[in-house]
Amino acid sequence: MLWLRATGSTLISQFIDSFVVLYIAFSGIFSNEQIIAIGITNYLYKFCVAIILTPVIYFGHSLIDNYLGKDNALKISEQATHEGKGFF
């Protein structure tokens, strides 16, 4: 499910970037119709790039697994997950 994690987070964050940020930045400069048209174009471009880069993510993941060994990579990943304190 690596593809879902990588692509899903990108699609959500880029939706916000493509519409909310664009509206805040260009409200009053462009009409709402222009902002929506630009947002849709930006979002579709970012969506396509995210889908196209999915094999690259899997390739990088396999390189790490091969370099560290599957067991070590899994151990490091689990350790980071359990020890991560986050921002709060």
Contacts in CASP RR format, 6 or more apart in sequence:
PFRMAT RR
TARGET T0000
AUTHOR 0000-0000-0000
METHOD contacts of the structure
MODEL  1
MLWLRATGSTLISQFIDSFVVLYIAFSGIFSNEQIIAIGITNYLYKFCVA
IILTPVIYFGHSLIDNYLGKDNALKISEQATHEGKGFF
2 57 0 8 1.000
2 58 0 8 1.000
2 61 0 8 1.000
3 54 0 8 1.000
3 57 0 8 1.000
3 58 0 8 1.000
6 50 0 8 1.000
6 54 0 8 1.000
6 57 0 8 1.000
7 50 0 8 1.000
7 51 0 8 1.000
7 54 0 8 1.000
8 50 0 8 1.000
10 46 0 8 1.000
10 50 0 8 1.000
11 47 0 8 1.000
11 50 0 8 1.000
14 42 0 8 1.000
14 43 0 8 1.000
14 46 0 8 1.000
14 47 0 8 1.000
14 50 0 8 1.000
15 43 0 8 1.000
17 42 0 8 1.000
17 46 0 8 1.000
18 39 0 8 1.000
18 40 0 8 1.000
18 42 0 8 1.000
18 43 0 8 1.000
18 46 0 8 1.000
19 35 0 8 1.000
19 36 0 8 1.000
19 39 0 8 1.000
19 43 0 8 1.000
22 35 0 8 1.000
22 38 0 8 1.000
22 39 0 8 1.000
22 42 0 8 1.000
23 35 0 8 1.000
26 34 0 8 1.000
26 35 0 8 1.000
26 38 0 8 1.000
27 35 0 8 1.000
30 38 0 8 1.000
64 73 0 8 1.000
65 73 0 8 1.000
68 76 0 8 1.000
END
